Amino acid sequence: MDDNLHSLPRRLIELRIEHADIDNLIDRATVDSGGDDLSLRRLKKRRLRLRDQMARIEAELEPQQPA
């Protein structure tokens, strides 16, 4: 059971949820035009890091294609 808590598919799901949450925060900050530019840039950088992490995990989970 403990192995399932630290599995790659579970981590990918967690990253996707966090990515969606950050998307929502960015959308709200954009609508509220009085938003802090520095905070918005930090959120966007965090979102990009999450995308990179998700891409790496997805690549690990995909079966290797024969050469």
Sequence and secondary structure as in RCSB ss.txt:
>XXXX:A:sequence
MDDNLHSLPRRLIELRIEHADIDNLIDRATVDSGGDDLSLRRLKKRRLRLRDQMARIEAELEPQQPA
>XXXX:A:secstr
 HHHHT HHHHHHHHHHHHHHHHHHHHHHHHSTT  HHHHHHHHHHHHHHHHHHHHHHHHHS     
